[in-house]
Structure formats: structure tokens, C-alpha cells
Amino acid sequence: MKKLIISTVFKMLVYGQQDLAEAFTHQAIVIEQNQTGLIYDFIV
């Protein structure tokens, strides 16, 4: 699970979608809502 979080945050930073704090906050919310499905949507 931690690798998924790190990968998603890294991609957000690389593409300039969000700053680091926002990326971590949003990803944490996504994990709370759905353990896997929504996280894969971000990575893909």
C-alpha cells in the first residue's frame, strides 16, 4: 500500500498537478474511501 501512495504522489509532482501536501492529503482521503479501486484510478 505504501508503494502505491508513493508512486501516486510522485506522479502528481512530476506532472505538476498538485503540491506535495495536497497530494498526500488527497491520497489519504482516497485510501479511507476505498482500499484499492480509486488508488489504481490515480496511477493509471
Contact map, one row per residue, 1 for C-alpha under 8 A:
11111000000000000000000000000000000000000000
11111100000000000000000000000000000000000000
11111110000000000000000000000000000000000000
11111111000000000000000000000000000000100010
11111111100000000000000100100000000000100000
01111111110000000000000000000000000000000000
00111111111000000000000000000000000000000010
00011111111100000000000000100000000000100110
00001111111110000001001100100000000000000000
00000111111111000000000000000000000000000000
00000011111111100000000000000000000000000010
00000001111111111110001000000000000000000000
00000000111111111111000000000000000000000000
00000000011111111000000000000000000000000000
00000000001111111000000000000000000000000000
00000000000111111110000000000000000000000000
00000000000111111110000000000000000000000000
00000000000110011111011000000000000000000000
00000000000110011111111000000000000000000000
00000000100010000111111100000000000000000000
00000000000000000011111110000000000000000000
00000000000000000111111111000000000000000000
00000000100100000111111111100000000000000000
00001000100000000001111111110000000000000000
00000000000000000000111111111000000000000000
00000000000000000000011111111100000000000000
00001001100000000000001111111110000000100000
00000000000000000000000111111111000000000000
00000000000000000000000011111111100000000000
00000000000000000000000001111111111001100000
00000000000000000000000000111111111101100000
00000000000000000000000000011111111000000000
00000000000000000000000000001111111000000000
00000000000000000000000000000111111111100000
00000000000000000000000000000111111111100000
00000000000000000000000000000010011111110000
00000000000000000000000000000000011111111000
00000000000000000000000000000110011111111100
00011001000000000000000000100110011111111110
00000000000000000000000000000000000111111111
00000000000000000000000000000000000011111111
00000001000000000000000000000000000001111111
00010011001000000000000000000000000000111111
00000000000000000000000000000000000000011111
